[in-house]
Amino acid sequence: MSTVSERELKQLREHLGDRLNTEPALLAHYGHDSSRLAPEGAAVALVLAESTEDVSAALSWANEHEVPVSVRGAGTGLAGGANSYPGGLIISLERMNSILQIDAENRLAVVEAGVITATLDAAAKEHGLFFPPDPASAATSTVGGNIATNAGGLRCVAHGVTTDSVAALEVVLADGRIMRTGSRTRKNVVGYDLKSLFTGSEGTLGIITSATVRLKAIAPGIPRTFRAGFDSIEDAGRAVTAIVNGPHQPEILELLDTFSVEAVEAFHPTGVEIPKGAMLVGQTTGLDANERAEAIAAICTVNGASSTEVSESDSLLEARRLANPALNALGLRVSCDVAVPVASLAEVFNGLAEISKQHGLRISNVAHAGDGNLHCVVESNPELGGEAAAELVIDDITRYALSMGGTISGEHGIGAVKRHELPWQLDEASLAVQFAIKHALDPKGILTPARAI
Ligand SMILES: Cc1cc2nc3c(=O)[nH]c(=O)nc-3n(C[C@H](O)[C@H](O)[C@H](O)COP(=O)(O)OP(=O)(O)OC[C@H]3O[C@@H](n4cnc5c(N)ncnc54)[C@H](O)[C@@H]3O)c2cc1C
């Protein structure tokens, strides 16, 4: 319930004018992300910020009145991190969507936090450059959201996660102070690495208002895509380990199991062969793209692939792009994004099959396989306990991934969805350091409280 008085809201309106909204329909629209979690309650107000000063005014007001704040980019997050708080304030970065500079000579771009990821990538392309982070949500997610979640994506196997592309940040702290960290240089060793601290902080330490990000040159030549079908998913896992340890590095290396390829073909037929176990799809770039794709296909054959193909067309990746919407269309929402060391992939797929058998529920696997990052989606059958039973399967998968030296989240973040899992991975001392950092930067606990950390 809100404890904010009309008089207090009026103070904020004096700063923000019509950038402050209280319409219930708008509060509902901006009050949830794309996760399976419903918001804890409705916010009292929404700030559609247009400048860093708007964000600063909103945060210093929230801090003074101890109002919980949820921060929103585009709301494509899958961890419940941007969901609103009862009686809280929502700060949206959506309107801060200008590309301020493309500095081609230094391969940098300066952007406001609300710029859509694919828009930045398209602008970079005009200079022969690209923005490496490419979550499957790139057409809708924001650069600020990508930085706040340290998002991954299809190209991570070649270019790393978002933090590897962040050079500098402008951040508004919980009390409204504006801070800049990082630099435009390739090397910079001054002070603690706060840029990395804020990257992946999921709206808990400050609000990112603008960023200087690194771009890369588009490789010359025509990219090639490759596909390999396997009768056994373990063999596909072994092939991934062999590929990433081999001399022919792919730009993309993804895995879809039979369940997910069947879901794609039922949703929007692409004509791709349905494998008996799993399919690997990927891409190579550069002048030797064809040789490398053929060499990767040969590694797949040696590791048990029953069919392979290499193509100039991008269409082999279509099934991968359709996997999320196809699984969503089946109403499957209970998922996780654990990651495991890439050399244990084959063993992990075996273990997942065991977990599936124990619970009597099917698990679909779409994986950023080259990174060992698995998106397991569990079937929820109303006759077998529905989503509650599926959540127990996710718990087992997560503990199993940890036992293999893995992590509870490779890219989606913790938010509210995985917060109960934190002590499974972080020891007591590590948790205490995390809470100390949170307390130092947000002593009143107003910024995305009780989430992520
Ligand atoms: C179809 C689909 C495919 C996806 N594919 C991928 C994928 O391949 N890889 C991947 O990593 N993720 C993926 N995601 C998840 C999601 O797109 C990412 O987490 C993305 O980075 C979120 O960006 P957003 O702008 O939507 O942020 P939001 O959902 O609005 O927010 C996400 C979190 O970041 C915080 N936040 C947002 N903006 C800021 C800011 N400016 N300052 C401080 N905190 C902020 C929020 O408070 C919240 O905790 C996918 C989601 C969908 C729906």
The ligand as an SDF file (V2000), in Angstrom:
LIG
                    3D

 53 58  0  0  0  0  0  0  0  0999 V2000
   12.0740  -13.3160  -26.5190 C   0  0  0  0  0  0  0  0  0  0  0  0
   13.1680  -12.9930  -25.5350 C   0  0  0  0  0  0  0  0  0  0  0  0
   14.4720  -13.3870  -25.8320 C   0  0  0  0  0  0  0  0  0  0  0  0
   15.5140  -13.0960  -24.9360 C   0  0  0  0  0  0  0  0  0  0  0  0
   16.7820  -13.4800  -25.2590 N   0  0  0  0  0  0  0  0  0  0  0  0
   17.8020  -13.1800  -24.4180 C   0  0  0  0  0  0  0  0  0  0  0  0
   19.1470  -13.5730  -24.7440 C   0  0  0  0  0  0  0  0  0  0  0  0
   19.4160  -14.1840  -25.7840 O   0  0  0  0  0  0  0  0  0  0  0  0
   20.1150  -13.2330  -23.8630 N   0  0  0  0  0  0  0  0  0  0  0  0
   19.8490  -12.5480  -22.6980 C   0  0  0  0  0  0  0  0  0  0  0  0
   20.7760  -12.2630  -21.9360 O   0  0  0  0  0  0  0  0  0  0  0  0
   18.5850  -12.1830  -22.3790 N   0  0  0  0  0  0  0  0  0  0  0  0
   17.5690  -12.4640  -23.2040 C   0  0  0  0  0  0  0  0  0  0  0  0
   16.2850  -12.0900  -22.8710 N   0  0  0  0  0  0  0  0  0  0  0  0
   16.0420  -11.3560  -21.6070 C   0  0  0  0  0  0  0  0  0  0  0  0
   16.0280   -9.8120  -21.7470 C   0  0  0  0  0  0  0  0  0  0  0  0
   15.7420   -9.4090  -23.0640 O   0  0  0  0  0  0  0  0  0  0  0  0
   17.3660   -9.2150  -21.2870 C   0  0  0  0  0  0  0  0  0  0  0  0
   17.5390   -9.4560  -19.9040 O   0  0  0  0  0  0  0  0  0  0  0  0
   17.5010   -7.7050  -21.5740 C   0  0  0  0  0  0  0  0  0  0  0  0
   18.8380   -7.3150  -21.3050 O   0  0  0  0  0  0  0  0  0  0  0  0
   16.5380   -6.8400  -20.7550 C   0  0  0  0  0  0  0  0  0  0  0  0
   16.5250   -5.5390  -21.3260 O   0  0  0  0  0  0  0  0  0  0  0  0
   15.2830   -4.5550  -21.0750 P   0  0  0  0  0  0  0  0  0  0  0  0
   15.6370   -3.2370  -21.6580 O   0  0  0  0  0  0  0  0  0  0  0  0
   14.0250   -5.1610  -21.5530 O   0  0  0  0  0  0  0  0  0  0  0  0
   15.3030   -4.4570  -19.4910 O   0  0  0  0  0  0  0  0  0  0  0  0
   14.1050   -4.6300  -18.4120 P   0  0  0  0  0  0  0  0  0  0  0  0
   13.4020   -5.9160  -18.6170 O   0  0  0  0  0  0  0  0  0  0  0  0
   13.2830   -3.3970  -18.4860 O   0  0  0  0  0  0  0  0  0  0  0  0
   14.9470   -4.6580  -17.1010 O   0  0  0  0  0  0  0  0  0  0  0  0
   15.7940   -5.7460  -16.8090 C   0  0  0  0  0  0  0  0  0  0  0  0
   16.5290   -5.4650  -15.4810 C   0  0  0  0  0  0  0  0  0  0  0  0
   17.4570   -4.3940  -15.6630 O   0  0  0  0  0  0  0  0  0  0  0  0
   17.1000   -3.2710  -14.8480 C   0  0  0  0  0  0  0  0  0  0  0  0
   17.2960   -2.0790  -15.6980 N   0  0  0  0  0  0  0  0  0  0  0  0
   16.7790   -1.8520  -16.9280 C   0  0  0  0  0  0  0  0  0  0  0  0
   17.2490   -0.6850  -17.4140 N   0  0  0  0  0  0  0  0  0  0  0  0
   18.0890   -0.1850  -16.4740 C   0  0  0  0  0  0  0  0  0  0  0  0
   18.8870    0.9920  -16.4010 C   0  0  0  0  0  0  0  0  0  0  0  0
   18.9380    1.8890  -17.3990 N   0  0  0  0  0  0  0  0  0  0  0  0
   19.6230    1.1940  -15.2740 N   0  0  0  0  0  0  0  0  0  0  0  0
   19.6000    0.3140  -14.2490 C   0  0  0  0  0  0  0  0  0  0  0  0
   18.8530   -0.8090  -14.2670 N   0  0  0  0  0  0  0  0  0  0  0  0
   18.1070   -1.0610  -15.3720 C   0  0  0  0  0  0  0  0  0  0  0  0
   15.6740   -3.5100  -14.4220 C   0  0  0  0  0  0  0  0  0  0  0  0
   15.4130   -2.9150  -13.1910 O   0  0  0  0  0  0  0  0  0  0  0  0
   15.6130   -5.0250  -14.3500 C   0  0  0  0  0  0  0  0  0  0  0  0
   16.1390   -5.4750  -13.1310 O   0  0  0  0  0  0  0  0  0  0  0  0
   15.2300  -12.3890  -23.7300 C   0  0  0  0  0  0  0  0  0  0  0  0
   13.9180  -11.9920  -23.4510 C   0  0  0  0  0  0  0  0  0  0  0  0
   12.9000  -12.2920  -24.3250 C   0  0  0  0  0  0  0  0  0  0  0  0
   11.5100  -11.8390  -24.0010 C   0  0  0  0  0  0  0  0  0  0  0  0
  1  2  1  0
  2  3  1  0
  2 52  2  0
  3  4  2  0
  4  5  1  0
  4 50  1  0
  5  6  2  0
  6  7  1  0
  6 13  1  0
  7  8  2  0
  7  9  1  0
  9 10  1  0
 10 11  2  0
 10 12  1  0
 12 13  2  0
 13 14  1  0
 14 15  1  0
 14 50  1  0
 15 16  1  0
 16 17  1  0
 16 18  1  0
 18 19  1  0
 18 20  1  0
 20 21  1  0
 20 22  1  0
 22 23  1  0
 23 24  1  0
 24 25  2  0
 24 26  1  0
 24 27  1  0
 27 28  1  0
 28 29  2  0
 28 30  1  0
 28 31  1  0
 31 32  1  0
 32 33  1  0
 33 34  1  0
 33 48  1  0
 34 35  1  0
 35 36  1  0
 35 46  1  0
 36 37  1  0
 36 45  1  0
 37 38  2  0
 38 39  1  0
 39 40  1  0
 39 45  2  0
 40 41  1  0
 40 42  2  0
 42 43  1  0
 43 44  2  0
 44 45  1  0
 46 47  1  0
 46 48  1  0
 48 49  1  0
 50 51  2  0
 51 52  1  0
 52 53  1  0
M  END
$$$$
